[in-house]
Amino acid sequence: MSFAADTKNEMCKSVPQRSCCSKAECYGLLLFGRSFSRASVCMVTENAAVAHRVAQLAAQVAGVIVDLRSSISRRKENRNTFSVTVEGDDQRNHLLHAFGHEAGEINLRIHRKNIVCPECLASFLRGAFLCCGTVTDPNKEYHLEFVVPYSNLAKDLLVALQMCGVERLQPGLTNRKGSFVVYSKGMEQVTDLLTYLGAPAAAMELMQVKMLKEVRNQINRRTNFETANLDKTASAAARQVLAIQKIAESTGLGELPEELRELAELRLQNPEMSLRELGESLSPPLSRSGVNHRLQRIVDLAETLPER
Ligand SMILES: [Zn+2]
């Protein structure tokens, strides 16, 4: 599975705390789709979790039952595509009204009234990302973008990102093949934005990839590996290894629950592995966020032990 798909699956697991935030996320999911008007409300996604998220939220916040269809796209290497539509004039009018839109609108803009509490904006932007966003595999570059069909909507999204309170975030806007692309690039910006949007495990993987790239570069430059490894405070993997060593020396790894012990030994032997690679090496395999969760338990456990 791609990094972007993993990221979206992770985001789909986070549940908004308040009903206003659920509504804001649903708004983002539908507003940035292929169409959002009296004639047609339609969003298309390759991600099953996203399609089910829209269906669930539309029913929950607007009482609208969407039509969900999947088809195989030959153009895209036979991948599954899901289209989510709202059928019937009554349902569409009801949905537009629920989000404060007029039925005959030509110029689609973001209605601020759907952003109620301080967390609503993050939920709304997560919905927008799930609908029209993607993030590049960090092994290639650090880049996150939203592809928006309408100019004014893209401008509104740019402003929303500028106001969202993520430090250092400097989103940009550009054109590509008749669409408007709102993007953020750079390791720190993309990491912070992923965390803000509800994908901390994806953010962590990105940081880890950067660390590994740096380590590889340093080895390639034939510098001393020990020097490269000195960046321990910044490295999650190194923190985990230290925690495991501490447990091994104090209580012994044998005292860990079975599911933590296997992972602890694996991490100890493979400090360079990404969370995904670790998960694939476990039997049975475990998702990246599952691995992240277990490693966090190990680190937490080590912190409860007395210092040597
Ligand atoms: Zn809210």
Boltz pocket constraint, residues with backbone or C-beta under 6 A from the ligand:
constraints:
  - pocket:
      binder: B
      contacts: [[A, 18], [A, 19], [A, 20], [A, 21], [A, 22], [A, 24], [A, 116], [A, 117], [A, 118], [A, 119], [A, 120]]
      max_distance: 6.0
